[in-house]
Amino acid sequence: MQQIAWQREFLRIVFIVAIAAVAGMSFGQVFWGAFVGLAVSQILMLRRLNELFHWSNNQGPVPQDSGLVGYSADALFRRERILKKKVDKKNKQIRRITEGIESLKDGVLIVDNIGCMTAFNRASCHLLGLRTDTDKGQHITNLIRAPRFVKYFNESDYSEVIELESPHNLNLIVQIQVAQFGTAQKVIMVRDVTERQRVEQMRQNFIADVSHELRTPLTVISGYLEMLSDADINPGVARAIERMTEQGDRMKSLVNDLLHLSKLESNNSGSGSVWFELQPLCAISIDQLKSYIPTSLSGEKLPGADIHCDCCLEIEVLGFADEMSSIISNLITNAIKYGRREGEAAQVNISIENTQNGVEVAIADKGEGIAPNHLMHLTERFYRVDESRESTIGGSGLGLAIVRHALEHHDSQLKIESILGQGSRFSFIIPAERIRHKQSEPMRSMLMNQS
């Protein structure tokens, strides 16, 4: 097609030049006749190009030409149709995506690199009280003024989500997460978690209420069992009373763990933290558990534990001393009870070491280890790795759940490593901002004298 257009254009020029040369021959000016013919052909070409220009700018009809201009117009027209089809297809896709976002019950907001909103869906209007006619272009922190959100948005660390009251309706609890979108935009996702929070609060209240209600009758039962155990009764009844006492103690331990866990879950703010020394706290927990002898549910005493401690760092931690004591005691108790080989004493190693991100506390054992498929579930309430073994040793199944919640109050997480046949290692890192190294007594005295 392009070659034919070139040929037609060339023949047109040759034809005009030839006619002009013949006309000039009659006057004896062949050269000037050919020159005038060439000039006329170029003027006609410029006219057709002008028509093409006006048409391409929607200022005239399509040029009617069989040469290069006509070919160019046809090519542009075909390309325009193809491009229009692609644009229509993309517009349909954008409309479908927009309709999908609009149909979401979760709020979706798009902000630019400086935080000004460029778009948001209807759910955002309901959850945050946004207005489509006035709020587009506003900075997001002008509309969500909660200090927690402002700090979260400005710090640019969006690995976690935050939950806060809606600025539009204080009865709504919304979960907000920010994600990077493209090179200079961010997507803010807002979810209504009011019902989930309500159900969670009901669950916590139920556990707390039931635990409190169980404590009183358990105390009465234990008191009468203790009184009967001191009485002069036949051996069969004495054994039954002993077993009932053991089960009562186990039930009281379970109730206490439930109350402790409920308290930890309801105190998510972590307020009231103070500085305390970690090394003496670890030493107290170890001294209390060195003489701990685990007992099976049948009353059989199991081998104790050989506890080694490498806790030379003298540091202070910003947090809750009672919760940290509970963390360490639960981890050591678990290592003594479950981190042993059959018929052998547990080998427990405790270490406190400096790391790049803070201070690591680790409790390791040389027991039988835990299969990889169990590791992610160990901190769940009442989860048991081996039902047959745990039913023999006993335990509430809440120890590691208590550890997980207590560590959250110290901005830390429990890390569990285990190899079958070699043992397990439970560790956590206390962040550097919650750590300060304890000053020696001479240094402290010198500073006091200087002040």
Long-range contacts (C-beta under 8 A, 24 or more apart in sequence): 1-71, 2-71, 5-66, 5-67, 5-68, 5-70, 5-71, 6-68, 8-66, 8-67, 9-67, 9-68, 12-41, 12-67, 13-38, 13-41, 16-40, 16-41, 16-44, 17-41, 45-69, 105-192, 106-189, 106-190, 106-191, 106-192, 107-174, 107-188, 107-189, 107-190, 107-191, 108-187, 108-188, 108-189, 108-190, 109-140, 109-187, 109-188, 109-190, 110-181, 110-185, 110-186, 110-187, 110-188, 111-140, 111-185, 111-186, 111-188, 112-184, 112-185, 113-184, 113-185, 113-186, 114-139, 115-139, 115-140, 115-141, 115-153, 115-186, 116-140, 117-143, 118-185, 123-190, 124-190, 126-168, 127-166, 127-168, 127-172, 127-174, 127-190, 127-192, 128-166, 128-167, 128-168, 128-174, 128-190, 129-166, 129-167, 129-168, 129-169, 140-188, 143-167, 144-176, 149-176, 152-176, 152-178, 153-178, 163-193, 163-197, 173-197, 204-262, 204-265, 204-266, 207-258, 207-261, 207-262, 208-258, 208-259, 208-262, 208-266, 210-258, 211-255, 211-258, 211-259, 211-262, 212-259, 214-251, 214-255, 215-252, 215-255, 215-259, 218-248, 218-251, 218-252, 218-255, 219-252, 221-248, 222-248, 222-249, 222-252, 242-299, 243-299, 246-297, 246-299, 250-297, 250-394, 250-396, 253-396, 254-396, 254-398, 257-396, 257-398, 257-399, 257-402, 258-396, 258-398, 260-326, 260-398, 260-402, 261-381, 261-398, 261-401, 261-402, 261-405, 264-323, 264-402, 264-405, 264-406, 264-409, 265-405, 267-409, 268-408, 270-408, 270-409, 270-410, 272-320, 273-318, 273-319, 273-320, 273-409, 274-318, 274-319, 274-320, 274-321, 275-316, 275-317, 275-318, 275-436, 276-316, 276-317, 276-319, 276-321, 276-324, 277-314, 277-315, 277-316, 277-317, 277-438, 278-311, 278-313, 278-315, 278-316, 278-317, 278-324, 278-352, 278-359, 278-361, 278-430, 279-311, 279-313, 279-314, 279-315, 279-352, 281-321, 281-324, 281-325, 281-328, 282-309, 282-311, 282-328, 282-350, 282-352, 282-361, 283-309, 283-311, 284-325, 285-325, 285-328, 285-329, 285-332, 286-332, 286-350, 288-329, 289-329, 289-332, 289-333, 289-336, 292-333, 292-336, 294-336, 294-337, 294-393, 295-394, 296-392, 296-393, 296-394, 297-391, 297-392, 297-393, 297-394, 298-392, 302-337, 302-340, 302-393, 303-340, 303-343, 303-344, 303-345, 303-346, 304-336, 304-345, 304-346, 305-335, 305-336, 305-340, 305-345, 305-346, 305-347, 305-348, 306-345, 306-346, 306-347, 306-348, 307-332, 307-348, 307-349, 307-350, 308-347, 308-348, 308-349, 308-350, 309-349, 309-350, 309-351, 310-349, 310-350, 310-351, 310-352, 310-353, 311-350, 311-351, 311-352, 312-352, 313-352, 313-353, 313-354, 313-359, 313-437, 314-437, 314-438, 315-352, 315-359, 315-435, 315-436, 315-437, 315-438, 316-435, 316-436, 316-437, 316-438, 317-359, 317-410, 317-430, 317-434, 317-435, 318-433, 318-434, 318-435, 318-436, 319-409, 319-410, 319-430, 319-434, 320-406, 320-409, 320-410, 323-406, 323-409, 323-410, 324-406, 324-410, 326-402, 326-403, 326-406, 327-402, 327-403, 327-406, 327-407, 327-428, 328-361, 328-363, 330-399, 330-400, 330-402, 330-403, 331-363, 331-403, 331-426, 332-363, 333-399, 334-399, 334-400, 334-426, 335-363, 335-364, 335-365, 335-367, 335-424, 335-426, 337-393, 337-395, 338-367, 338-385, 338-389, 338-393, 339-365, 339-366, 339-367, 339-423, 339-424, 340-365, 340-367, 341-366, 341-367, 341-368, 342-368, 347-423, 355-429, 357-429, 357-431, 357-432, 358-429, 358-430, 358-431, 358-432, 358-434, 358-435, 359-429, 359-430, 359-432, 359-435, 360-427, 360-428, 360-429, 360-430, 361-427, 361-428, 361-429, 361-430, 362-425, 362-426, 362-427, 363-425, 363-426, 363-427, 364-423, 364-424, 364-425, 364-426, 365-423, 365-424, 365-425, 366-422, 366-423, 367-423, 367-424, 368-420, 368-421, 368-423, 369-418, 369-419, 369-420, 369-421, 369-422, 369-423, 369-424, 370-416, 370-418, 370-420, 370-424, 371-420, 372-418, 375-416, 375-418, 378-416, 379-403, 379-404, 379-414, 410-434
